[in-house]
Amino acid sequence: MNPNLQKLYNIAQKPSRLIVGLMSGTSFDGLDIALCRFKNSGLATEVEVLNFETVAFDAGFKEEIKSVFIKQQVSLQKVTLLNATIGLTFGNLIIKTLQKWDVDVNNVDLIASHGQTIFHAPKSQHKLKNQPNATLQIGDGDHIAQTTRTITLSDFRQKHIAAGGEGAPLAVYGDYLLFSKKGENRMMLNIGGIANFTFLPATANAYEVFSTDVGPGNTLIDQYIQRHYPHKYYDKDAEIALTGTVNQALLDELLNHPFLGLGFPKTTGPELFNLAYLDKAIQNTNTTALAVADVLATLCQFSGLAIANAIKKCFNASHQPIIYLSGGGMYNPLLVSNLKTAIPFAKFKNTNSLGINPDAKEAVLFALLANENICGNAIDFGTNNGIPSIVMGKISFPV
């Protein structure tokens, strides 16, 4: 037997596995690194997050990623080089972070890397005849494996698409395994660049679970800040937005998008909700003279209402839902206040109350996907909720 296959077999038989989960989102803040210990798989999964850190990217690296992000035309050479560069960078960041934690990389069983999304193109968005759903994450898994000398799983979204999904959101698999609870209607709401949620009904029936994108979270807010404040990547604590006033005409125009009225599940990205979309809405409403703070206040209200309107399609007051927040948007006090005002019947918490640091949640979920790939079986989610019953992740051996 190939020694790598033997090693993988041995890892699958261990009573527990040490897995590093990686997540890098569309805000380009840095690389989320979560060191997790997993026992069992499927609904019996137990996870302990041993260490977590977001390692900031330097400004030059961020700009390199931004130069190819959601662009219709880019240098093919640059994308090719970045695919390798990101993989090498991630690998080296893992090694340095493990050294900081006094953890020997040789004791790590697996690395699970989401990669860096540069374009998301579901059929509902590209609308090209006879073309499939597609998405692209770069940051080559072989480079991570070779740099760290550790078996690496990556490129998770491709199997989702190949099995009939849209490549997003993937959080549903981990949300169901880790956070379902009989007798409690839960919604795991992640407010990243794009907001998405997983609906976990009180029945805990996998056939009733679904996950969906709902619209913009931070993406328009961040893009607009970066346009007007080149040295800022986001409006920290909504400092600027809180000084502004919502413009109702612009808000109504932003909310008047067909995507927001589509049924669930659905996926989207900054390819759709971007500055061109905002500029068109501003032009249509003759609000070009609005102050930056007023536009930001309006964007925070837009994201809050778009999320709230989607949630209210699933729950009403009689369901007594608990919404568990994660993602960078949970730190935007204006966005969260708008959301709570729009859904007064819901109770809001974050995943700390479930034993998972909300900042670490996505990295942990990709580590879980790796654990399921090696040790688990496809969970039957039925056929009617857009969740393929699959395991995901391509395996890269270090030698």
C-alpha positions in Angstrom: 0.0 0.0 0.0 1.2 3.5 -0.7 2.5 4.9 2.6 0.3 8.0 2.4 -2.8 5.8 2.0 -1.7 3.7 5.0 -1.2 6.9 7.0 -4.7 8.2 6.0 -6.1 4.8 7.0 -4.4 5.0 10.3 -5.7 8.5 10.9 -9.2 7.4 10.2 -8.9 4.6 12.9 -7.6 6.9 15.6 -9.9 7.6 18.6 -9.3 11.3 18.1 -7.8 13.5 15.3 -5.9 16.8 15.5 -7.1 18.9 12.5 -6.2 22.5 11.6 -9.1 24.3 9.9 -8.4 27.4 7.7 -10.8 30.1 6.5 -10.0 33.2 4.5 -13.1 35.3 3.6 -13.9 38.1 1.1 -13.0 40.8 3.5 -9.3 39.8 3.3 -8.8 40.4 7.0 -6.4 37.5 7.4 -6.3 33.8 7.7 -8.5 32.2 10.4 -6.5 29.2 11.9 -8.3 26.8 14.3 -6.6 23.9 15.9 -9.3 21.3 16.7 -9.5 17.9 18.3 -12.2 15.7 16.8 -13.7 12.5 18.1 -16.2 10.3 16.2 -18.1 11.6 13.2 -21.6 12.3 12.0 -24.1 13.1 14.7 -21.7 11.6 17.3 -19.1 14.2 16.4 -17.3 15.9 19.3 -15.0 18.8 18.7 -12.7 20.8 21.1 -11.2 24.0 19.8 -7.7 24.0 21.3 -6.4 27.2 19.8 -7.7 29.9 17.4 -6.2 33.0 15.9 -6.8 35.3 12.9 -3.4 36.0 11.4 -3.5 39.3 9.6 -2.5 39.6 6.0 0.0 42.3 5.1 -1.3 45.2 3.0 0.6 44.1 -0.2 -0.8 40.6 0.0 -4.4 41.9 0.5 -4.0 44.1 -2.6 -2.7 41.2 -4.7 -5.9 39.2 -3.8 -8.1 42.2 -4.4 -6.6 42.7 -7.8 -8.2 39.4 -9.1 -11.3 39.3 -6.9 -14.6 39.3 -8.7 -13.0 40.8 -11.8 -14.4 39.8 -15.2 -11.0 40.2 -16.8 -7.7 39.5 -15.0 -4.2 38.4 -15.9 -4.2 34.6 -16.2 -0.6 34.7 -15.2 -1.4 36.6 -12.0 -4.2 34.1 -11.1 -1.9 31.2 -11.7 0.9 32.7 -9.6 -1.5 33.6 -6.8 -2.8 30.1 -6.7 0.7 28.9 -5.7 1.6 32.0 -3.7 -1.5 31.8 -1.5 -0.9 28.0 -0.9 2.7 28.7 0.2 1.6 31.7 2.3 -1.0 29.7 4.1 1.4 26.8 4.7 4.0 29.1 6.2 1.4 30.9 8.4 0.3 27.5 9.8 3.8 26.6 10.7 4.5 29.9 12.4 1.2 29.9 14.3 1.7 26.3 15.5 5.2 27.2 16.7 3.6 30.2 18.6 1.2 27.7 20.2 4.1 25.3 21.0 2.4 22.6 18.8 4.6 20.3 16.7 3.2 20.2 13.2 4.2 16.5 13.1 1.4 15.9 15.6 -1.3 17.4 13.3 -3.2 14.8 11.4 -4.9 16.9 8.8 -5.2 20.4 7.5 -8.5 21.6 6.0 -8.3 24.8 3.8 -11.2 26.6 2.3 -8.9 28.6 0.0 -9.5 32.2 -1.2 -12.7 32.8 -3.2 -12.0 34.9 -6.3 -15.2 34.3 -8.2 -18.6 32.7 -7.6 -20.8 31.9 -10.6 -24.0 30.0 -10.0 -26.3 29.6 -13.0 -28.9 31.8 -11.3 -26.3 34.6 -11.5 -24.4 34.1 -14.8 -27.6 33.1 -16.7 -25.5 31.6 -19.6 -27.3 28.9 -21.6 -25.9 25.4 -21.2 -23.3 26.5 -18.6 -23.1 24.9 -15.1 -22.9 26.3 -11.6 -19.2 27.2 -10.9 -17.0 28.7 -8.3 -13.3 29.3 -7.9 -11.2 29.2 -4.8 -7.4 29.5 -5.1 -4.6 28.6 -2.7 -3.3 25.2 -3.9 -3.7 22.4 -1.4 -0.6 20.6 -2.7 1.5 23.6 -1.8 0.1 23.7 1.7 0.7 19.9 2.1 4.2 20.1 0.9 5.1 23.2 3.0 3.7 21.7 6.2 4.4 18.0 5.4 0.8 17.3 6.4 -2.1 15.7 4.5 -4.3 18.6 3.3 -7.9 18.7 2.2 -9.0 21.6 0.1 -11.3 22.7 -2.8 -14.4 21.6 -0.8 -17.0 23.5 -3.0 -16.3 21.6 -6.2 -17.9 18.4 -5.0 -21.0 20.4 -3.9 -21.4 21.7 -7.4 -20.6 18.4 -9.0 -23.3 16.8 -6.9 -25.9 19.3 -8.0 -25.5 22.2 -5.5 -24.4 25.7 -6.1 -21.1 25.5 -4.1 -22.5 27.5 -1.2 -23.2 27.8 1.6 -21.4 24.8 3.1 -21.9 25.6 6.7 -25.1 23.6 6.8 -23.1 20.3 7.1 -21.3 21.4 10.3 -24.2 23.4 11.7 -26.5 20.3 11.6 -24.0 18.0 13.1 -22.8 20.3 15.9 -25.7 22.6 16.7 -29.1 20.9 16.1 -31.2 20.5 19.2 -34.6 18.9 19.5 -37.2 21.2 20.9 -35.5 24.4 19.8 -35.9 26.3 16.6 -32.4 27.5 15.7 -30.9 29.7 13.0 -27.2 29.8 12.6 -26.7 33.2 11.0 -23.3 34.1 9.6 -22.9 37.7 8.5 -19.7 37.7 6.4 -19.3 39.5 3.1 -22.5 37.8 2.1 -25.0 36.8 4.8 -26.2 33.2 5.0 -28.0 31.1 7.5 -28.8 27.5 8.3 -32.3 26.7 9.5 -32.3 24.0 12.2 -35.9 23.1 13.1 -36.9 21.9 16.5 -37.6 18.5 15.0 -33.9 18.0 14.3 -35.0 16.2 11.1 -32.2 16.5 8.5 -34.8 16.5 5.7 -36.2 19.8 7.0 -32.8 21.5 7.4 -31.7 23.9 4.8 -29.0 26.6 4.3 -29.0 29.6 2.0 -27.4 32.9 1.2 -29.8 35.7 1.8 -28.0 38.8 0.4 -25.3 41.3 1.3 -23.8 41.3 4.8 -20.6 43.4 4.9 -19.6 43.4 1.3 -21.3 46.6 0.1 -20.3 48.4 3.3 -16.7 47.3 3.0 -16.4 48.1 -0.7 -17.9 51.6 -0.1 -15.5 52.3 2.8 -12.5 51.2 0.7 -13.6 53.5 -2.1 -13.7 56.6 0.1 -11.0 55.6 2.7 -8.3 53.8 0.8 -6.4 52.9 4.0 -9.5 51.4 5.7 -10.9 47.9 4.9 -14.1 48.3 7.0 -16.0 50.7 9.1 -14.8 49.6 12.6 -17.7 49.5 15.1 -19.8 51.4 12.5 -18.1 54.6 13.7 -18.9 56.4 10.4 -22.3 54.8 9.7 -23.6 55.7 13.1 -23.1 59.4 12.3 -25.3 59.1 9.2 -29.0 59.1 8.4 -30.8 56.4 6.4 -32.1 57.7 3.0 -35.4 56.0 2.4 -35.4 56.4 -1.4 -32.0 54.8 -1.7 -33.0 52.0 0.7 -36.1 51.2 -1.2 -34.1 51.0 -4.5 -31.5 48.7 -3.0 -34.2 46.4 -1.6 -35.8 46.2 -5.1 -33.6 43.4 -6.4 -35.1 40.2 -7.8 -32.6 38.0 -5.9 -34.0 39.1 -2.6 -37.4 37.7 -3.6 -36.2 34.3 -4.7 -37.0 31.2 -2.8 -34.6 29.2 -0.7 -31.9 27.9 -1.1 -30.0 30.4 -3.2 -26.4 31.7 -3.5 -24.9 35.0 -4.4 -21.7 37.1 -3.9 -20.0 40.4 -4.4 -20.2 39.6 -8.2 -23.9 40.7 -7.8 -24.0 43.1 -4.8 -21.1 45.4 -5.6 -20.3 49.1 -6.1 -21.8 49.0 -9.6 -25.1 48.0 -8.1 -24.9 50.7 -5.5 -23.9 53.3 -8.0 -26.9 52.4 -10.2 -29.2 52.7 -7.2 -27.8 56.1 -6.3 -28.2 57.3 -9.9 -31.8 56.0 -10.1 -32.8 57.8 -6.9 -30.9 61.0 -7.7 -29.0 60.7 -4.4 -25.5 61.5 -5.6 -25.1 64.3 -3.1 -25.6 62.1 -0.1 -22.8 62.2 2.5 -20.6 59.1 2.9 -22.0 58.6 6.4 -25.6 58.6 5.1 -24.8 56.1 2.4 -23.1 53.8 5.0 -26.1 54.2 7.4 -28.4 53.2 4.5 -26.2 50.2 3.6 -26.3 49.0 7.2 -30.1 49.2 7.1 -30.2 47.5 3.7 -28.2 44.5 5.0 -30.2 44.3 8.2 -33.6 44.4 6.5 -32.5 41.9 3.7 -31.5 39.4 6.4 -34.5 40.1 8.5 -37.0 39.7 5.6 -35.4 36.3 4.8 -35.6 35.1 8.4 -39.2 36.1 8.7 -40.0 33.7 5.8 -38.9 30.9 8.1 -40.1 32.0 11.5 -42.8 33.9 13.3 -43.3 34.8 17.0 -44.9 31.4 17.7 -41.7 29.6 16.8 -39.7 31.4 19.5 -36.5 31.1 17.4 -33.0 31.6 18.7 -30.6 33.2 16.2 -26.9 32.4 16.8 -24.6 35.0 15.2 -21.2 34.6 13.8 -19.1 36.4 11.1 -17.6 39.9 11.0 -21.0 41.6 10.7 -21.9 40.6 14.3 -19.4 43.3 15.4 -21.2 46.0 13.4 -23.5 47.5 16.1 -25.7 49.4 13.7 -26.3 46.4 11.4 -27.1 44.2 14.4 -29.4 46.8 15.9 -31.3 47.2 12.7 -31.7 43.4 12.5 -32.9 43.0 16.1 -35.4 45.9 15.6 -36.8 44.1 12.5 -37.2 40.8 14.3 -38.4 41.6 17.8 -39.7 38.1 18.4 -36.3 36.4 18.1 -33.8 35.8 20.8 -30.2 36.6 19.7 -27.1 34.9 20.9 -23.7 34.0 19.4 -22.0 30.6 19.1 -19.9 31.2 22.3 -23.0 29.9 24.1 -22.7 26.6 22.1 -19.0 26.2 22.9 -17.6 27.6 19.6 -15.9 31.0 19.3 -18.0 32.8 16.6 -14.8 34.1 15.0 -13.5 30.5 14.7 -16.8 28.9 13.5 -16.1 28.8 9.8 -12.5 27.5 10.2 -13.9 24.8 12.6 -16.6 23.9 10.1 -14.0 23.2 7.4 -12.0 21.1 9.8 -15.2 19.2 10.4 -15.7 18.6 6.7 -12.2 17.1 6.6 -13.0 14.9 9.5 -16.2 13.7 7.8 -14.3 13.1 4.5 -11.8 10.8 6.2 -13.9 9.2 8.9 -17.6 9.7 8.2 -20.3 8.9 5.7 -22.6 11.1 3.7 -25.5 12.3 5.8 -28.9 11.9 4.2 -30.4 15.3 3.8 -33.1 14.1 1.4 -33.7 15.5 -2.1 -35.7 18.7 -1.7 -33.6 21.2 0.1 -30.6 21.8 -2.1 -28.1 20.0 0.2 -26.3 17.1 -1.6 -25.7 14.1 0.6 -22.0 14.0 0.1 -18.6 14.3 1.8 -16.2 17.0 0.4 -12.6 17.9 0.0 -9.7 16.9 -2.3 -6.8 15.2 -0.7 -3.2 16.4 -1.1 -0.4 14.2 0.1 2.8 15.9 1.3 5.3 13.7 -0.6 
